[in-house]
Amino acid sequence: MTVQDIDSGLEQPSVDDGARDVPLNGTLVATRVADVLALFLNDVGALGVSEISRELGISKAVAHRIVRSLVSRDLLVANHRAQYSLGPATAALGLRAARESALWRAAAAPMRSLVDSFGVTVTLSARVGLRRVYLRQIQHQRTREATFEIGHAMPLLPGATGLAIAAFLPDALQERLLARPSSPKTPITATDPTSLRTRLAEVRAEGLARSLGERNGKSVAMAAPIFGYEADVIGALTIAGSPSQFERDALWQRAAGPLREQAAAISRRVLQLDALT
């Protein structure tokens, strides 16, 4: 798909509701296309042209031409109600991007080591702005109840994975995250910004985040951050299981050190792989 494909016929699209019509240049068209695709990271389901237009502040004419071009390339698909969702080409791109990423490749052996050592489910998550996406999971046969949707983007908070990432964000980004309204997922979910600041400081000091069922009352988790270039936090390595398993097997104590070590090993390997590309 080229910029010309989408830009043709869009000589004077409306950039904002109530604003005068202005021409879209090639860069802005490409940005709008990316914005449309990024909308579907938010677990919104199928969207109509009116919803896309409203969410992005663009005219319906622009939204319609963009989705029509994306549908023609199988990047979006339409249903019988003229609503759109991600298509097979997007899924293929996402899988290829995940498998070719340094993070995905670096994590395979450390994840397997934790599964074999402690009999838990291990997940790998990547940071996407102030959200996170599950890239990979390896399950032990004893922890089939701890299952996560690969490719699903969700807010950083609550949960151990997001806490491990959020604790190492730059101060400005962390404050933006804490300023966002959030609703509790379970009765013990913390949402107060002051309490969360204290919690994040503790996670940063220890290098580990723990969740006792704040996102899912049926499972508990412990996570460690993964760092990339210039020590930016790029994701997290997480072990998860049932509350009874963590208590019975003393995983809060036994797995803490190995989890930190394996996350650090992934961080080092990511830098090595990036240096080779």
C-alpha positions in Angstrom: 0.0 0.0 0.0 1.4 3.4 -1.0 0.6 6.9 0.2 -0.7 7.7 -3.2 -3.2 4.8 -3.0 -4.9 6.4 0.0 -4.3 10.0 -0.9 -6.0 9.9 -4.2 -9.3 11.7 -4.1 -8.5 13.3 -0.7 -7.7 16.7 -1.9 -9.6 18.5 0.9 -10.4 16.2 3.8 -11.5 17.5 7.2 -8.7 17.1 9.7 -10.9 18.0 12.7 -14.6 18.3 13.4 -15.5 21.9 13.1 -12.2 22.9 11.5 -11.9 24.1 8.0 -10.9 21.6 5.3 -7.2 21.4 4.7 -5.2 19.2 2.3 -3.5 16.1 3.7 0.2 15.8 2.7 1.8 12.4 2.3 3.2 12.3 5.8 -0.1 13.1 7.4 -1.9 10.5 5.4 0.6 7.9 6.5 0.1 9.0 10.1 -3.7 8.7 9.8 -3.4 5.2 8.4 -1.2 4.3 11.4 -3.6 5.9 13.7 -6.5 3.8 12.3 -4.6 0.6 12.8 -3.5 1.6 16.3 -7.1 2.1 17.3 -7.5 -1.7 17.3 -4.8 -2.2 19.9 -7.3 -0.9 22.5 -9.5 -4.0 22.5 -12.4 -2.1 20.9 -13.8 -4.9 18.8 -15.2 -4.0 15.4 -15.5 -0.3 14.5 -17.6 1.6 12.0 -16.5 4.6 10.0 -18.3 7.0 12.3 -16.5 5.6 15.3 -13.1 5.8 13.7 -13.9 9.3 12.5 -14.9 10.4 16.0 -12.0 8.7 17.8 -9.4 10.2 15.6 -11.0 13.6 14.9 -11.0 13.1 11.1 -13.8 13.4 8.6 -15.9 10.4 7.6 -14.7 10.8 4.1 -11.0 10.4 5.2 -11.9 7.5 7.5 -13.8 5.7 4.8 -11.1 6.0 2.2 -8.5 4.8 4.6 -10.4 1.7 5.7 -11.4 0.9 2.1 -7.7 0.8 1.1 -6.8 -1.2 4.2 -9.6 -3.7 3.4 -8.3 -4.1 -0.1 -4.9 -5.3 1.3 -6.5 -7.6 3.9 -5.2 -5.4 6.7 -8.8 -4.8 7.8 -11.9 -6.9 7.2 -15.5 -5.7 7.1 -18.5 -7.5 8.6 -22.2 -7.4 7.4 -22.8 -4.3 9.5 -20.1 -2.3 7.8 -17.9 -2.5 10.8 -14.2 -3.2 10.6 -11.7 -5.3 12.5 -8.1 -6.4 11.9 -7.5 -8.7 9.0 -5.3 -11.7 8.2 -2.5 -9.6 6.7 -2.3 -7.6 10.0 -2.2 -10.9 12.0 0.6 -12.2 9.8 2.6 -9.0 10.2 2.1 -9.1 13.9 3.3 -12.7 14.2 6.3 -12.0 12.0 7.2 -8.9 13.9 7.0 -10.7 17.2 9.2 -13.7 16.0 11.8 -11.4 14.4 12.1 -9.1 17.4 15.2 -9.3 19.6 13.0 -9.5 22.7 11.0 -12.5 21.4 14.2 -14.4 20.4 16.1 -13.6 23.5 13.5 -14.9 25.8 13.0 -18.5 24.7 15.7 -20.2 26.8 15.1 -18.1 30.0 11.4 -18.7 29.8 11.8 -22.5 29.4 14.2 -22.6 32.3 11.7 -21.0 34.7 8.9 -23.3 33.5 11.0 -26.4 34.1 12.4 -25.2 37.4 9.2 -24.0 39.1 6.2 -25.6 37.2 4.6 -22.2 36.4 3.2 -20.3 33.4 5.8 -17.8 32.1 4.9 -14.9 29.9 6.8 -12.3 28.0 5.3 -8.9 27.5 6.4 -5.8 25.5 5.7 -2.2 26.4 3.7 -0.2 23.8 3.6 3.3 25.1 1.6 3.2 28.3 0.2 -0.2 27.5 1.6 -3.7 27.3 1.2 -6.6 24.9 1.7 -10.3 25.6 4.2 -11.6 23.0 4.7 -15.2 24.2 3.8 -17.7 26.9 5.0 -21.1 27.9 2.8 -23.1 30.2 3.6 -26.0 32.5 1.0 -28.8 32.5 0.1 -27.9 36.2 -0.8 -24.3 35.4 -3.2 -24.5 32.5 -5.6 -22.1 34.3 -3.1 -19.3 33.9 -3.6 -18.5 30.3 -3.0 -15.2 28.5 -4.1 -13.9 25.1 -1.1 -13.4 22.9 -1.1 -10.1 21.0 -3.7 -8.6 23.4 -2.9 -5.0 24.4 -4.0 -3.8 27.8 -3.3 -1.0 30.2 -0.1 -1.3 32.3 -2.0 -1.2 35.5 -3.1 -3.2 37.4 -1.0 -6.4 37.6 2.5 -7.5 38.3 3.6 -7.3 34.7 2.5 -3.7 34.3 3.9 -2.7 37.7 7.3 -4.1 36.8 7.3 -1.9 33.7 5.7 1.2 35.2 8.2 1.3 38.0 11.0 2.0 35.6 9.3 4.5 33.3 10.7 8.1 33.2 9.1 10.3 35.8 7.0 12.2 33.3 5.5 9.1 31.7 4.9 7.5 35.1 2.9 10.6 36.2 0.9 10.5 32.9 0.1 6.9 33.7 -1.0 7.6 37.3 -3.2 10.5 36.1 -5.3 8.2 34.0 -8.5 7.1 35.6 -8.7 3.3 36.3 -11.3 1.0 37.6 -10.6 -1.9 40.0 -10.6 -5.4 38.4 -11.0 -7.2 41.8 -11.8 -6.1 45.3 -8.1 -5.7 46.1 -7.0 -3.7 43.0 -5.2 -0.5 44.0 -6.2 2.6 42.1 -5.2 5.5 44.3 -2.3 7.4 42.8 -0.6 8.0 46.1 -0.6 4.3 47.0 0.5 3.4 43.6 3.5 5.8 43.7 4.6 4.1 46.9 4.1 0.7 45.4 6.1 1.6 42.3 9.0 2.9 44.4 9.1 -0.5 46.2 9.1 -2.4 43.0 11.9 -0.2 41.7 13.9 -0.8 44.8 13.5 -4.6 44.7 13.5 -5.1 41.0 10.4 -7.3 41.3 6.6 -6.7 41.2 4.1 -9.0 42.9 0.3 -9.3 42.3 -1.9 -11.2 44.7 -4.9 -11.3 42.4 -5.3 -7.6 41.5 -6.2 -8.3 37.9 -7.5 -11.9 38.1 -8.7 -13.2 41.4 -7.9 -16.8 40.4 -4.1 -16.3 39.8 -1.1 -14.6 41.3 2.0 -13.4 39.6 5.5 -12.1 40.0 7.4 -10.0 37.3 10.7 -8.5 36.6 11.5 -5.7 34.1 13.4 -6.2 30.9 15.6 -3.3 29.6 16.8 -2.4 26.1 19.0 0.3 24.6 20.0 3.1 27.0 18.4 1.2 29.9 14.9 1.9 28.7 12.3 -0.5 30.0 10.9 -2.5 27.1 8.9 -5.2 28.7 8.7 -7.7 31.5 9.1 -11.4 32.3 6.4 -12.8 34.5 5.6 -16.1 36.3 2.0 -16.9 37.1 0.1 -19.6 38.8 -2.6 -20.3 41.5 -2.3 -18.8 45.0 -2.2 -22.2 46.5 0.8 -23.2 44.2 2.8 -20.1 45.1 2.2 -20.7 48.8 2.7 -24.5 48.7 5.9 -24.3 46.7 7.2 -21.2 48.4 7.5 -19.5 45.0 7.5 -16.0 46.3 10.8 -16.7 47.9 12.3 -19.5 45.8 11.6 -18.0 42.3 12.4 -14.3 43.0 16.1 -14.5 42.5 16.0 -16.7 39.4 13.2 -14.5 37.9 15.4 -11.4 38.3 18.4 -13.3 36.8 16.5 -14.5 33.8 15.1 -11.1 33.1 18.6 -9.6 33.2 19.8 -12.4 30.9 17.1 -11.4 28.4 18.1 -7.8 28.7 21.7 -8.6 27.9 20.8 -10.9 25.0 18.5 -8.2 23.5 21.4 -5.8 23.3 23.6 -8.4 21.7 21.0 -9.3 19.1 20.4 -5.6 18.4 24.1 -5.0 17.8 24.1 -7.7 15.2 21.4 -6.1 13.1 
